[in-house]
Amino acid sequence: MAEAITVARPYAEAVYKHAVANDSLSQWSKILQLAGMIAEDNDMRSLIGNPIISAKQLGEIFLEIGKSKFNPEARNLVMLLAENKRISILPQISQLFEQLKAQHEGVLEAKIVSAFALESKQLKKLVDDLERKFKRKIEAQVSVDPELIGGIKVEIGDEILDASVRGKLEAMAIALKS
């Protein structure tokens, strides 16, 4: 997985720079999300790994599925990826592009995991606190994991804030082993 992200990064950055220069971030966001979904389709995956299908055929099949939703630049990108046998990294390109777009728009994505469902007031206060801490707008994705026992776990980029009972117990276990 890390290798695919590494290979996808230059493509995502190039598309991002092109989209910023042409004021088309939202258009490219939709295109890359569609392309990522097509690349993840089981039927397409079987074609991607099939040595009988040429790179040109694979690119043409891919573009036929997307029909008119791909602009000329996106069509060129798909064909380039097909020629370089990298069409399978489109989901990672889309993911990285979305991160760059969010940074450009000043938005950070936060994955909030709670032991119990958060009430809207609690979630709003938590998001407000995170926005003050990071001095950026926060877009929260909330999920529930009863295995946390109690508390919450927040993941923003590569920073993890673990205020869960399970996290504290694990830290205590590590401290006791030392």
C-alpha positions as CSV (number, residue, x, y, z in Angstrom):
1,M,0.0,0.0,0.0
2,A,2.8,2.4,0.9
3,E,4.4,1.8,-2.5
4,A,1.2,2.6,-4.4
5,I,0.9,5.9,-2.4
6,T,4.6,6.7,-3.2
7,V,4.0,6.0,-7.0
8,A,0.7,7.9,-7.0
9,R,2.1,11.1,-5.3
10,P,3.8,12.7,-8.3
11,Y,0.7,12.1,-10.4
12,A,-1.6,13.6,-7.8
13,E,0.7,16.6,-7.4
14,A,0.8,17.2,-11.1
15,V,-3.0,17.0,-11.5
16,Y,-3.4,19.2,-8.4
17,K,-1.1,21.9,-9.9
18,H,-2.9,21.7,-13.2
19,A,-6.3,22.0,-11.5
20,V,-5.2,25.0,-9.4
21,A,-3.7,26.7,-12.5
22,N,-7.0,26.2,-14.4
23,D,-9.3,26.8,-11.4
24,S,-10.8,23.3,-11.8
25,L,-10.3,21.7,-8.4
26,S,-13.9,20.5,-8.0
27,Q,-14.1,19.2,-11.5
28,W,-10.8,17.2,-11.1
29,S,-12.1,15.9,-7.7
30,K,-15.1,14.4,-9.4
31,I,-13.1,13.0,-12.3
32,L,-10.6,11.3,-10.0
33,Q,-13.2,9.9,-7.7
34,L,-15.0,8.4,-10.7
35,A,-11.7,7.0,-12.0
36,G,-10.8,5.6,-8.6
37,M,-14.2,3.8,-8.4
38,I,-13.7,2.4,-11.9
39,A,-10.2,1.2,-11.1
40,E,-11.5,-0.5,-7.9
41,D,-14.3,-2.4,-9.7
42,N,-13.8,-6.1,-9.6
43,D,-14.3,-6.5,-13.4
44,M,-11.8,-3.8,-14.1
45,R,-9.3,-5.3,-11.7
46,S,-9.4,-8.5,-13.6
47,L,-8.7,-6.6,-16.8
48,I,-5.9,-4.6,-15.2
49,G,-4.0,-7.8,-14.3
50,N,-4.7,-9.6,-17.6
51,P,-1.6,-9.9,-19.8
52,I,-3.8,-10.5,-22.9
53,I,-5.2,-7.0,-22.7
54,S,-2.8,-4.4,-24.2
55,A,-2.2,-1.1,-22.4
56,K,-4.0,0.8,-25.2
57,Q,-7.0,-1.6,-25.0
58,L,-7.1,-1.2,-21.2
59,G,-7.1,2.6,-21.4
60,E,-9.8,2.6,-24.1
61,I,-12.0,0.2,-22.0
62,F,-11.5,2.4,-19.0
63,L,-12.4,5.6,-20.9
64,E,-15.5,3.9,-22.4
65,I,-16.8,3.1,-18.9
66,G,-16.3,6.8,-17.9
67,K,-17.8,8.0,-21.2
68,S,-18.0,11.8,-21.4
69,K,-17.2,12.4,-17.8
70,F,-13.5,12.5,-18.6
71,N,-12.2,15.8,-20.1
72,P,-9.3,15.6,-22.6
73,E,-6.7,16.1,-19.9
74,A,-8.2,13.3,-17.9
75,R,-8.3,11.0,-20.9
76,N,-4.6,11.7,-21.5
77,L,-3.9,10.9,-17.8
78,V,-5.8,7.6,-18.0
79,M,-3.9,6.6,-21.2
80,L,-0.6,7.6,-19.7
81,L,-1.3,5.5,-16.6
82,A,-2.4,2.6,-18.7
83,E,0.8,2.7,-20.8
84,N,2.9,2.8,-17.7
85,K,0.9,0.0,-16.1
86,R,-0.2,2.2,-13.3
87,I,-3.9,2.5,-13.8
88,S,-4.5,0.5,-10.6
89,I,-3.1,3.5,-8.5
90,L,-6.0,5.8,-9.5
91,P,-7.7,5.4,-6.1
92,Q,-4.5,6.5,-4.4
93,I,-4.1,9.4,-6.8
94,S,-7.7,10.5,-6.0
95,Q,-7.0,10.2,-2.2
96,L,-3.8,12.2,-2.4
97,F,-5.5,14.8,-4.6
98,E,-8.3,15.2,-2.1
99,Q,-5.7,15.8,0.7
100,L,-4.0,18.5,-1.4
101,K,-7.3,20.1,-2.2
102,A,-8.3,20.1,1.4
103,Q,-5.0,21.7,2.4
104,H,-5.5,24.3,-0.4
105,E,-8.9,25.1,1.0
106,G,-7.6,25.3,4.5
107,V,-9.6,22.2,5.7
108,L,-8.2,19.3,7.8
109,E,-9.9,15.9,7.9
110,A,-10.3,14.5,11.3
111,K,-11.3,10.9,12.0
112,I,-13.0,10.8,15.3
113,V,-13.7,7.4,16.9
114,S,-15.8,7.4,20.0
115,A,-16.7,4.6,22.4
116,F,-20.3,5.8,22.3
117,A,-22.4,7.9,19.8
118,L,-21.7,11.6,20.3
119,E,-24.5,14.0,20.6
120,S,-24.5,16.9,18.2
121,K,-23.5,19.4,21.0
122,Q,-20.6,17.2,22.0
123,L,-19.4,16.8,18.5
124,K,-19.7,20.6,17.8
125,K,-17.7,21.4,20.9
126,L,-15.0,18.8,20.0
127,V,-14.7,20.2,16.4
128,D,-14.6,23.8,17.7
129,D,-11.8,22.8,20.1
130,L,-9.9,21.0,17.3
131,E,-10.3,24.0,15.0
132,R,-8.8,26.3,17.7
133,K,-5.9,23.9,18.3
134,F,-5.0,23.4,14.7
135,K,-6.1,27.0,13.6
136,R,-7.9,25.4,10.5
137,K,-11.4,24.3,9.6
138,I,-12.0,20.7,10.6
139,E,-14.1,18.3,8.6
140,A,-15.0,15.4,10.9
141,Q,-15.7,11.8,10.1
142,V,-17.2,10.2,13.2
143,S,-17.5,6.5,13.9
144,V,-18.3,4.4,17.0
145,D,-16.0,1.7,18.4
146,P,-17.2,0.1,21.6
147,E,-13.8,-1.6,22.1
148,L,-12.4,1.8,23.1
149,I,-14.3,1.2,26.4
150,G,-14.7,5.0,27.0
151,G,-13.4,8.3,25.6
152,I,-12.4,9.2,22.1
153,K,-9.6,8.8,19.6
154,V,-8.9,11.6,17.1
155,E,-6.7,11.2,14.0
156,I,-5.7,14.3,12.0
157,G,-3.1,13.7,9.4
158,D,-0.3,11.9,11.1
159,E,-1.2,13.2,14.5
160,I,-3.2,10.9,16.9
161,L,-4.9,12.2,20.0
162,D,-5.9,9.1,22.1
163,A,-8.1,10.0,25.0
164,S,-9.7,6.5,25.1
165,V,-9.7,4.2,28.1
166,R,-8.3,1.4,25.9
167,G,-5.4,3.7,24.9
168,K,-4.7,4.6,28.5
169,L,-4.7,0.9,29.5
170,E,-2.3,0.0,26.7
171,A,0.0,2.8,27.7
172,M,-0.1,1.6,31.3
173,A,0.7,-2.0,30.2
174,I,3.7,-0.8,28.2
175,A,4.9,1.3,31.2
176,L,4.6,-1.6,33.5
177,K,6.6,-3.9,31.2
178,S,9.5,-1.4,31.1
